Amino acid sequence: MDRRLNQLLNEAPDAIIIADREGGVRFWNRGAELMFGHSAAEAVGQSLDLIIPENLRKRHWEGYWRVMASGETKYKTGLLSSPGVRKDGSRVSLEFSMVMLRDEAGAMQGCAAIMRDVTERWTREKELKERLTACETKLAAVSV
């Protein structure tokens, strides 16, 4: 691999994760280590369940198998949002884009995700929405 591409993939602050057709981790960069708390040595070879909250796994795998079988996804462009789970069990709010990975014949081989931790922004937005709802409730009570 070209040295610059290797630097880009390994040193990017965003998590870059590649999973094979079966959902096994095949690449885990430094950003993923920092975001999720698992070293590359701990993550590579493991299932993506490593970062998927238990209550969301069934839905995740239904979608994953559908995409691997069909080669199609409605998420070709734009950002997806989902919670993830860190090694210590804490949750992280994620935004990510996906890339479908195919062999030379076009058969699905897996996918890659580029993930960003948006937990801080999500928490701020949630607090603002709660404050707005409280203000609207008070205003509605005063104007009655």
Sequence and secondary structure as in RCSB ss.txt:
>XXXX:A:sequence
MDRRLNQLLNEAPDAIIIADREGGVRFWNRGAELMFGHSAAEAVGQSLDLIIPENLRKRHWEGYWRVMASGETKY
KTGLLSSPGVRKDGSRVSLEFSMVMLRDEAGAMQGCAAIMRDVTERWTREKELKERLTACETKLAAVSV
>XXXX:A:secstr
  HHHHHHHHH SSEEEEEETTSBEEEE HHHHHHHS  HHHHTTSBGGGTS GGGHHHHHHHHHHHHHHS  TT
SSS EEEEEE TTS EEEEEEEEEEEE TTS EEEEEEEEEE HHHHHHHHHHHHHHHHHHHHHHHH  
